[in-house]
Structure formats: structure tokens, C-alpha cells
């Protein structure tokens, strides 16, 4: 070692000085494996550990399925009775909206739809814990998050009908919502693409000195994509203020979780990438709220990413392209249908004495009227102008797009009876 040091121009006395300095600043060298890749203590007994012997990560809960607060000290005191009523109405609104639009697709009135039956608590609990300036990257079951931020029933119906009122001007599939006004990035179909994007957006917030975070929603199926590992690693090594919110709802389309992974759900992956983490009861809106609230505080204060795994159940089919009866029994669905975020919150309100059957009937009637009105209005609106196909990509429309647009108009003028241009705005 001394010869190697001398060959590089380091004198023997200086080399000895460095050796003493090293040993004095690293007193744990004798008992610790200070390799660059990891830091751990030495042991002298062979122990090949079995992952299946580990205890599963516990699931945080405040309210049980009977609507009883089992840990009163954990109940978020800042949540008022009016907050709870507002949450309950919005959860029921998304539920009725899902039913109507799902049936509309089955009748051929819209092209596609995806419901969020059984997962409404993850929407409201998480959305309420965020700041409006926090940035949302969603998958395709988080419409409640967007509606909590002010996206209206009209906005939803217009998007699903791709009509002239659609903020995306008819250029996206139904349920692929997006709104710059609400800091909600437009949803894309490919699984897990939003995860690395969320890491990048969070890093941008950090470099700009913003005291906000990014929340990224995804399902257990998306966690099997390579993008998820890339995102978790980037966010940890770059110290990004991002919350990864996984809805573990039991199925990735038709693939049950037992065929997706052998580990302890999704939350068990966090430690390997260096993220803080918690598993939460996704049917308990109060537990979800607390989990996201503390995750937000930590990720902003410490610039550490957090992984939340919300345990819930997808009661509906994956989408209108799916028939879940082909891969799961109705007895399983019926069992989980007895305990949903909506039914659990209704039981809580009834237990607390500010809800009853009469109020429930009146609420459902009011929501039904609101949903059906916006549905009918959206169906009656014209489709967007065809000129929008050539807009919004470039600040100044390039010559090639101008030529394509002119060719389209020439073609329509030549074959006017073959295209329903009367259904579009001018």
C-alpha cells in the first residue's frame, strides 16, 4: 500500500497521517461493513433469511366497517361535520355518475368508461389532505380527487362525451381527465407512465423552492411495470417531495395480486428504495386523510418521498371492456360489497346521530337530478370544431399542418354526404 502511494507521489509520512485520520473518523470500522453500497454490522452466524417469515406490514385504521371510531385519539379533530357531509355527497355523486355513464357506454352513447366502485374513500381522504397547489398525477380512477378540487359534473360529462364543452377538445378517451386550473395532469392510458413523470415534477418543485408536493396515484398492476421501480429510485436518490399513492384493489385487470407478486403487497418495496411508507385501510376515509396529511408534511419538510398503500377492493369491472365474472366469483364481490367507503361513512354518520334514512333518500334524489341534468346537457352539445385537430401543439401552426388542414377541408367539401359535419361546431 505504501509503495502504491509513493508511486503516485504520496510520501510515507503523509500516508501514515491519512491512515491515522481515517481510523479516528471511522471508529465503527471494526464492527461495521462500511462498503459503498450499504452500511450494516458484521455477524458471524450464517442466516439465510426467509422473506415469508416476516410479519406483514400492519394496516392503519381509525374507523372499522361498522362505522365505529376504534381509536378516538387518532380522529382528525379539524374535520367538521359539514366536511363529512360534503365528502359523503361527493362520494355518492361519483357513484351515481359511474352508474349512469357505465350504462351509457353499454347503450353505445359514449365509447368507453371506467368506474371507481369501492374506491371512493381513497379519493376524498387523500384530496382533502392536500393543498390546491400540490400537483396531481392520477391514473384513471381518481375522478373524485379532481372533483374535490372543483372540476364540475358538467366538466366530467363533457369530457366523456368529447363534445364542444370538453376542456380537451375531444382529443382524449373518456375518463382521461385533465385540468391545468386544478393542477391535475391529463391522464394517459399506458400503465405507470405517470410515476417517473411525478418524480420529475417533484424535483422541479424542489429546485424552484416551492413548499408543495406531488401526489401520484397508481394501482397494484402498475407497480409491476418497470417505470414504477425507476420512479421510486429516482425520487429517493434525488430527494423529491412526492407521495406515491398505490390503490391495492386486488386485481390488475384480470390478474389477481397472487399472480402479480410474492412480497408483502406494494408497501414492502419502499424500504428497498429508501422511501418512508405506510399501509392504510382504503375504506376508511379518515385513516386515508391522516396518512396523506402526515406524508405531505414529511415529504415537504424533509424532501423525502413517501409510499402509501391503500388496501381497498375494486367492486366494479376493470372497465367497459372487461367482464370480471370470468375471473372472480360473485360471492367474493358480494362479500366486499358489504363494506365500502360509502357504506362505512354512512354508518359512522348514523352512529353519530346526524344521518338517517330520510336524509339518505333526499340526498340520493338530489344527486340523481343533478347527474341526469348534466348528462342530458352534455349529450345534446355539438362535437368540437374539426379545426381543433390541428391546434395546441405548436404556438405557431407549421406549414405542414396548415397543408393537412386545407386537405381535410377539401376532402369534406368533395364528399359532404359521407361525414356528419353537422354534428360539429364550425
SVG drawing of the C-alpha trace seen along z (x, -y; Angstrom):
<svg xmlns="http://www.w3.org/2000/svg" viewBox="-87 -31 95 51">
<polyline fill="none" stroke="black" stroke-width="0.4" points="0.0,0.0 2.9,-2.4 4.6,-1.6 1.4,-2.3 1.1,-5.6 4.7,-6.5 4.4,-5.7 1.6,-8.3 3.7,-10.9 2.4,-10.4 5.2,-10.4 5.2,-7.7 4.7,-10.1 1.7,-11.7 0.3,-8.2 0.6,-7.3 -1.1,-10.5 -4.1,-9.7 -4.3,-6.2 -4.5,-7.6 -7.1,-10.2 -9.2,-7.6 -9.2,-5.3 -10.0,-8.2 -13.0,-9.4 -14.4,-5.9 -14.4,-4.1 -17.1,-1.6 -14.8,0.0 -14.1,2.9 -17.8,3.8 -19.4,2.4 -19.3,3.2 -18.7,-0.2 -18.9,0.7 -20.1,-2.0 -23.3,0.0 -24.6,0.5 -23.9,-0.1 -24.5,2.8 -23.0,4.6 -21.0,7.8 -22.5,11.1 -20.7,14.4 -23.6,16.8 -25.0,17.9 -28.6,16.8 -30.2,17.0 -33.4,15.1 -36.8,16.2 -39.0,13.3 -42.1,15.3 -41.2,15.4 -41.5,11.6 -44.6,10.2 -46.9,8.4 -46.9,4.6 -49.8,3.5 -52.7,1.6 -53.6,-1.8 -57.3,-2.2 -59.4,-4.6 -62.9,-3.6 -64.0,0.0 -66.6,1.4 -69.4,0.8 -68.6,-2.9 -67.2,-2.9 -64.1,-5.1 -61.8,-2.5 -59.0,-4.9 -60.6,-8.2 -57.3,-9.9 -56.4,-9.4 -59.6,-11.1 -58.7,-14.3 -60.4,-16.9 -60.1,-19.6 -62.6,-17.7 -66.1,-19.2 -69.5,-17.6 -70.0,-19.8 -66.8,-18.4 -68.0,-14.9 -71.4,-15.7 -69.6,-17.2 -67.4,-14.2 -70.3,-11.9 -72.3,-13.8 -69.3,-13.8 -68.6,-10.1 -72.3,-9.4 -72.2,-11.7 -69.3,-9.9 -71.1,-6.6 -74.3,-7.7 -72.3,-9.3 -70.4,-6.0 -73.6,-4.0 -75.1,-6.4 -72.1,-6.7 -71.3,-2.9 -74.9,-2.2 -74.5,-4.9 -71.5,-3.1 -73.4,0.1 -76.0,-1.6 -73.4,-2.9 -73.8,-6.6 -70.2,-7.0 -67.2,-4.9 -65.6,-3.8 -65.9,-4.1 -64.2,-3.0 -65.9,-3.1 -64.4,-3.6 -66.9,-1.5 -65.5,-0.7 -62.5,-3.1 -64.2,-6.4 -62.6,-6.8 -59.2,-6.9 -60.3,-9.9 -61.8,-12.1 -59.5,-11.2 -56.4,-12.0 -57.7,-15.1 -58.8,-16.7 -55.3,-16.4 -53.7,-18.2 -53.1,-21.8 -54.7,-23.1 -51.2,-24.0 -50.0,-20.4 -49.6,-18.7 -51.6,-15.5 -50.7,-12.7 -53.6,-10.3 -54.4,-7.0 -58.0,-6.6 -60.0,-6.0 -59.3,-9.3 -62.1,-11.5 -63.2,-12.2 -59.8,-13.9 -60.4,-16.2 -64.0,-16.9 -63.0,-17.8 -60.8,-20.4 -63.7,-22.0 -63.9,-20.0 -67.7,-20.0 -70.2,-17.4 -70.5,-19.3 -66.8,-19.1 -66.9,-15.3 -69.9,-14.7 -68.4,-17.0 -65.1,-15.1 -66.8,-11.7 -68.9,-12.8 -65.9,-14.6 -68.2,-17.5 -67.6,-21.2 -67.5,-21.8 -64.7,-19.3 -61.6,-21.0 -59.5,-18.6 -61.5,-19.4 -62.5,-15.8 -58.9,-14.6 -58.8,-12.1 -60.6,-8.9 -63.4,-9.2 -62.3,-9.3 -58.9,-10.6 -59.4,-13.9 -57.0,-16.8 -57.2,-20.4 -54.3,-22.9 -56.6,-25.1 -56.7,-22.3 -53.1,-21.2 -54.2,-17.8 -52.2,-16.4 -54.0,-14.8 -54.4,-11.0 -52.8,-8.7 -53.7,-5.1 -50.3,-3.3 -49.7,-2.0 -47.2,-3.6 -46.0,-6.4 -47.1,-8.9 -44.7,-7.6 -41.4,-8.8 -43.2,-12.0 -44.2,-12.6 -40.6,-12.2 -39.5,-14.8 -42.3,-17.2 -41.5,-16.9 -37.8,-17.6 -38.9,-20.7 -40.9,-21.9 -37.9,-21.4 -35.4,-23.3 -37.9,-26.2 -38.2,-26.3 -41.9,-25.6 -43.4,-24.4 -45.7,-21.9 -45.5,-18.3 -46.6,-16.0 -49.0,-13.1 -49.0,-10.2 -51.8,-7.6 -51.4,-4.2 -52.7,-0.6 -51.1,2.6 -50.9,3.6 -48.9,0.5 -46.5,1.4 -45.4,4.4 -44.3,2.1 -40.6,1.2 -41.5,-2.5 -42.5,-2.1 -39.1,-0.9 -37.4,-3.7 -39.7,-6.3 -39.1,-5.1 -35.4,-5.0 -35.2,-8.5 -37.4,-10.1 -35.3,-8.7 -31.9,-9.4 -32.9,-13.0 -34.8,-13.6 -38.1,-14.5 -41.2,-15.8 -43.6,-13.2 -46.2,-10.9 -46.8,-7.7 -50.3,-6.5 -51.0,-2.9 -54.5,-1.6 -54.1,2.1 -57.6,3.1 -56.9,6.8 -56.7,7.0 -54.7,5.8 -57.5,6.0 -58.0,9.8 -54.7,10.7 -55.1,11.2 -52.4,10.0 -51.3,13.6 -50.2,13.8 -48.5,10.4 -46.1,10.6 -44.9,12.8 -43.9,10.0 -45.9,8.2 -48.1,6.1 -46.6,3.0 -45.6,1.2 -42.8,3.7 -40.9,2.3 -40.4,-1.2 -37.6,-0.3 -35.5,1.2 -35.6,-2.1 -35.3,-4.3 -38.8,-5.7 -40.9,-6.3 -44.1,-4.3 -47.4,-3.3 -50.2,-0.9 -53.7,-2.2 -57.3,-0.9 -58.6,-2.4 -62.2,-2.0 -61.6,-4.3 -61.7,-7.9 -60.4,-9.3 -57.4,-7.0 -56.6,-7.9 -56.8,-11.6 -54.4,-11.2 -51.9,-9.2 -51.8,-11.6 -51.7,-14.6 -48.6,-13.4 -47.0,-12.1 -47.4,-15.6 -45.9,-17.3 -42.9,-15.0 -42.2,-15.0 -42.2,-18.8 -40.2,-19.3 -37.6,-16.6 -37.7,-16.4 -38.2,-12.6 -40.6,-10.6 -43.3,-8.6 -45.2,-5.5 -48.8,-4.9 -50.5,-1.6 -54.3,-1.9 -55.9,1.5 -59.3,1.4 -61.3,3.5 -62.4,3.0 -66.1,3.9 -66.8,2.9 -65.4,4.4 -62.0,3.1 -63.6,1.1 -66.4,1.4 -64.0,3.7 -63.9,6.2 -66.2,8.8 -64.8,9.6 -67.2,12.6 -64.8,14.5 -62.0,14.4 -63.7,13.9 -66.9,15.2 -69.8,13.1 -69.7,14.4 -66.3,12.6 -67.7,9.4 -70.8,9.6 -68.7,10.1 -66.6,6.9 -69.7,5.0 -70.9,5.2 -68.1,2.8 -67.4,-0.1 -66.1,-3.6 -69.6,-4.9 -71.4,-2.4 -68.8,-2.7 -69.1,-6.5 -72.9,-6.3 -72.8,-4.0 -70.5,-6.5 -72.8,-9.4 -75.8,-7.4 -74.0,-6.3 -73.2,-10.0 -76.8,-10.9 -76.7,-13.4 -77.9,-11.0 -81.0,-8.9 -82.9,-7.1 -85.0,-10.2 -81.9,-12.3 -80.3,-9.5 -83.3,-9.3 -83.4,-13.0 -79.7,-13.1 -79.9,-10.3 -82.8,-12.1 -81.0,-15.4 -77.8,-13.8 -79.8,-11.8 -81.4,-15.0 -78.1,-16.8 -76.3,-14.0 -79.1,-13.4 -79.4,-17.1 -75.6,-17.4 -75.8,-14.1 -78.6,-15.2 -77.0,-18.6 -73.7,-17.0 -75.4,-14.6 -77.1,-17.5 -74.0,-19.6 -72.3,-19.6 -68.9,-17.9 -65.8,-20.2 -64.8,-22.0 -62.6,-19.9 -60.0,-22.7 -59.0,-21.7 -57.3,-18.6 -54.6,-20.9 -54.2,-23.2 -52.5,-23.3 -49.3,-21.5 -47.3,-24.5 -47.5,-28.1 -47.5,-28.9 -49.1,-26.3 -46.3,-24.9 -46.8,-24.8 -47.2,-21.0 -50.2,-21.2 -51.7,-24.1 -51.5,-21.9 -53.1,-18.9 -55.9,-21.1 -56.5,-22.5 -56.6,-19.0 -59.1,-17.9 -61.5,-20.8 -61.1,-20.0 -61.9,-16.3 -65.0,-17.2 -66.2,-19.6 -65.8,-16.9 -67.7,-14.2 -70.2,-16.2 -72.7,-13.3 -70.1,-10.9 -69.3,-12.8 -71.6,-14.1 -70.1,-17.6 -73.5,-19.0 -72.7,-17.4 -69.6,-19.6 -69.2,-23.2 -68.0,-25.3"/>
</svg>
